[in-house]
Amino acid sequence: MPALLGIFIGATYEEILSDKKRQAGIIEMQIEQSKNTLSDYSNEIAGIKREIDSIESALSALNNFLKDYETEVYLSPRQIAFETNTVIYLSEEVDRIQQSFRQRIVNLYKRGKNYELELLLSAKTPNEYLRRNQYLQTFSQSRRKELLELKAKKFMLEEKKKFLTLSTSSQRYYVESRRKEKSDLEKRFNDIKSRKDGLEFQTNMIVNKISRYEAQLNNALNFISNFESKRENFNGTKINHLNYDSFDLNIVKGNINLPVDIPLVTNNFGETVNNATFTKSFNNGVDFSISKGSKVYAVASGFVSLIGELPYYGKTVIIKHENGFRSVYAVINEVNLTVGDNVKLNQIIGKTGETLDGQMFHFELWQNYTPLNPLEWLRF
């Protein structure tokens, strides 16, 4: 959120402080909700990765099994002898891998279940931390590879044993059923991988969202701290809404009612420069910092000429008044109007919302095709 340009006399000290604290409370709730969603996604991704590992292991085993039966020639007496020797070899391999894997688990247990975390946290320098982390990643991949190899060997052993008991016709049917199983697994693998990719994309989005929320919260808390420290310098008072005829707003220039109760301006009317990108843009109105869900009032009587969505500003309502005047209300929610509705002065037309920059409200005032500086027309 941009730095505040100023606090205008139109609300009391208590109202402004209360609104800013409400903003901070909403942001804290959004951060908590986002972190909960992030945790749910992380758990789901972890489950999907385990399923992917299982499918990859099954596919690898099926591929190894099927490549021996790519022709229509199945088990001849010579092949049966070869397969029998293969079963004996596989059985010995499974025993060897199981023993090795079991020993690794025992070693980890002896070191303690938090060994890996403790190893990282005990690093004395960032470089040492990175080296240890790289070692643990490699170690973890080694364990995963060994486990997948064990699963594949076990599968192959069981398949070979089973195949030796089948007749030639049954062998053909069995191979075809395994090919069908492989095809189904490949489809399942692609589907679940797409799901994982989507969740990882959403996870990155939420991480970025949390970062934005934390920056917004920091700005809000800094504002509160500074505002409270300068309590004696503030002498603002609440300005009540006036009743006036909107036939010609020129007559009430400088006394038009505020569209919101808390007039904290963050972006002024006119040309602005983005400090990050150094790009220039023109603001046709003013932006107010105000907590999400605050009331938005019509600044004059008229009728609704447009309700739509604008890039960045979201939901937008335009009210047409007499003598060529139009008022624009953007970043709003809970709008209960339709195009063509008559609107009265000071009528509540919606509630304020938020953009990527935080909780805010955008207001514009036009006469025919000319944007007017709202600060010269509104009553502060």
N, C-alpha and C positions, 0 to 999 in steps of 0.2 A: 504494500500500500504506500502511495506517495506521502511525503511529509505534509502535514497540515499547513494550509496557507494562512488560516486564521480562524478565530472563534468570534462570531458576530453576535452582537447584542440581540438576543431573540429567545434565549433560554436561560434558566437559572443555573448556577454552579452545580447544584444537586442533580438537576436533570441531565446535564452534560456528563457528569461523573458517573451517574447511574447507567446512562446509555453505553458509555465506553466499557464499564464493567460487565454489562450485559453482552457486549460484543466479545469480550475476552472469555466469558463463560461459554458462549456458543462455540467459539473456536476450540476451547479445551474439550468440549463434548465431541466436536467433529474429529479432533485428533484421536480421542479415545475410540470412537467408532471406527475410524480408518485403521487404527492399529489392531482392533479386533478382527476386522475384515482381512487385514494382512496376515494375521495369525491363522485364520481359517484357510486362506489361500495357500499358505506355506505348508500346512498340514495336508491339504488336498494334493499339492504338488509332490510332497514326499511320498504319499500313498501311490500316486500315479507312477513315480519313478520306480517304486518297488515292483509295480505291475509291469512296467516296461522291461525291467531287468528279467522278470519271470518269462515274459513273452519272448525276449531276445534269446534267452537260454533255451526255451522250447524250440524256437525257430532254428537255432544253430544245431541243436540235436537232430531235428527232423531233416535238415539239409544234409547233415553227415550221414544219416540213415538212408535217405532217398537216393543219394548219388551212387550208392552201391547197386541200385535197382533201376537204372535208367533204361535198360534194355528189357525185352520180354523174356530173356533167359534168366530163370531164377536158380534155385538150389540144385545143382548137379551133385553127384557123390563127392566130387573133388571140392566143390564149393562148400558142401556141408562140413567136410573136414577142416577147411580153412576157417569157416565161421565158428566151429567148435574151439579152435585154437584162439580165435579172436575173443570169444567169451572168456576164456581162461585169462588172457592178457588184460582184458577190461576189468575183470574182477580184481586182479592184483593192483591195477592202476587206481581203482576206486578205493581200495583199502589204503594205499599209499597216500592219496590226496586227503582222505578223511583223517588219517592220523596226523598229517602235517597241519591241516586246518584246526583240528582239535587242540594241538599244541599251541598254536597261535592264540586261540581263545583263552586257554589256561594262562598263558603269559600275560595277556591283557588283564585278566581277572586279578592276577597276583599284583600287578602294578596299581590296580584300583580303577574303578569305572570312570573316574574323572581324570585319568592320566593324560589324555590328549589335551584337555583344557588347561590342566596344570602346567604342562610342558610349554604351551603358548604363553601363558600369563607370567611364567618365570623368566621369560626372555628379558635381557637387560637393555637391549637397543632395538630400534625399529628394524635394522637389517637382520639381527638375530631372529626377531619375530618372523620376518618374511621367510628366512631360511627354514625355520622349524615348521612353519605353515606349509611350505612347499614339500618338506619331507613327509608330513602327515598326509597331505593330499596324495602323494605317490604311494605311501603305505596303504592308504585306504583303497586306492585303485588296485593295488596288488592283491589285497584281501578279496575285493569284489571279483577280480579276474579268477582267483583260485576257487572261489565259491561257484562261479558260473561254470568253470571247467569240471568241478565235481558233479554238478547237476547234469551236465551234458554227458559225462562218462556214465553216470548211473542210468540215465535214460537209454543210452546206447546199449548198455549191458542188458537191461530188461527187454529191450526190443529184440536184440539178437537171440536171447533165450527163447522168447515167445515165437520168433520166426522159425526157429529150428523145429518146432512142434507142429507146424502147419503143412497141409498138403499143397501141391502146386497151385491148384485153383484158389485155395484159401490165401495163398501168398499173394496172388494177383489182386484179389479183393482187398487184402490188408494194405498193400502198397497204395492202391487207389484211395482208400479211406484216409491214409496218412497224407497223401497229396491234397485231398480236400481239407483236412485239418490244417495243413500249412497255409493254404489259400485263405481260410477263415482267420487264422492268426495274423497273417499279413494285413488283412483289412482292419482287424481289431487294433493292431499296432499303429497303423496310420491314423485311425480315429482317435486313439488315446494320446498319441503324440501331438495331434492338432489341438486337443483339449489342453495338454500341458503347455504348448506354445502360447495359447490364448490366455491361460492363467498367469504365465510368466509376464506377458505383456501387461495384463491388468495389475500385476504386482508392481511392476515398474511405475505404472501410472499412479498407484496409491502411494508409493514411496515419494514420488515427486509432489503429490498432493500434501502429504504430511509435512514435507519440507516447506511448502508454501504456507501452510497453516501455522507452523512454528515461527516463521518470519512475521506473519500477521500478528500472532500472539505477542511476540517480542515488542512489536511496534505499539500494540495496545497497552501493554504493561508499562512501557516507557512513557507513553502519553499520560497514563494515570499517575505515575510517580511524579512527573514534571508538573502536572496540573494540580496535584495535591500540595506540592511544595510552594506553589504560587497562589494559594487560595486568597490571600489578602489583596492581590492585584486584580481580582475579577469582581466586577460589579454588574454583571448582566441580570436582566429581569425577563420574565415571561411576557411575550407579546401575544395578546388575544387576537383571534381572527376578527376582521372587520366584515361588515356587510356593505356591498357597493354594487351599483349597476354596471354590468359588463358591456353596455352598449358601445362604449368607447374607452378602452383601457388607457388611452393617452391621458385621460383625466386623472387617473389614480396612479400614474407613474411614480414609483418610489414608495407606494403604499399597497402594492398587491400582496395579498397574503402568502406566506411561505407554504410550499407544498408538503413540508414535513415539520415535525416539532423540534428537531435538533438541527440547527443550521451550521454544521461543521463543514466548511468547504475544503476539499482536498485538491481539486483541479478547477482552475478558473477559466473563464471565457477567453477565447482567443488562441493564438499560436502557442504551442508548447513544444519542448524539445525533450526527447527521451534520453536520459543521461547514460543509459546502457548502450543504446544503438546509435545515438546522436542523430536520430531521424526527427523531422519536424512534422507536426500535425496540427490541425485546427479544431479546437473544441467549440462546438456550436452552442454549448450551454455550460452548466456548472455541475460538478460532482460533489455530493455530500457524503461524509462518513457517518453512517447511522446503522444501528443494529438491525439485523435481519428480522422481519416481521413487524416493523413499525408502520404506522398508518400513513397513507399518502392521500392528500386532499386535492380536489380540483381548485385551481386558483381563480376560476371565473365560471360563470354559467355558459353552457354551450351544448354541442352534441358530439358524440364519438364518431370521428371520421375514419379511424383506422385502429386496428388491434393486430399486432404481428410480432415477429421475432427479428431482431437485428443482431448482426455479428457482434460479439463481446457483450453487448448490453442486454441481450435476451429479450424477454417479454416487454413490449412497448405499446403505450396507448397515446393516441393523438386526439386532442379535443379541439374542435373548431369553434371559435368565438366570433362575435360580431366585429365588423370593421376590419376584416382580414387578419385578425389575430389567431394564432394557434399555439397551444401549449403541449409540450411533449414530456411524457413521463416514462422513464426506462429503468431497467433493473427492478422490475416489480413482479410480485406473485399475487395469488388469490384475487385475481381480477374477476368481478362478477358483472361485467358489462358486455354488450354486443354492439357492433357497428350500427349507428343510427340512434342509439339511446340518447335521451336528453339527460344532461348532467347539471346539477345545481352547484352554485358557489359553495365551497367548503364541504362538498360531499366526499365521503371516503370512497375512493375508486380502487384501492388495492393495498397491498402491503409491500414493503421494501424487500429486496433480495440480496444477491451477492454475485460477484464476478470472480475471475481468476485472481484479481487483486484484493479481494476481500468483500466485506459487507458494505454496501453503498447504495446510493440513489442518484440517478442522472435526470436533470431537468433542463428543458430548453423552452424558449419563448420566441416566436416568429411573428412578423407582420408581413403578410404576403410571402415573398420569396427571400426576405431578409432576416437573418438570425440576429436577435437582440441580446445584449449583455444582461442576463437576469439580475445581476447585482445592482444594476441601475434602476430596476423596475420593482424588485421585491422589497418588502417592508422588514428591515432588520432593527 
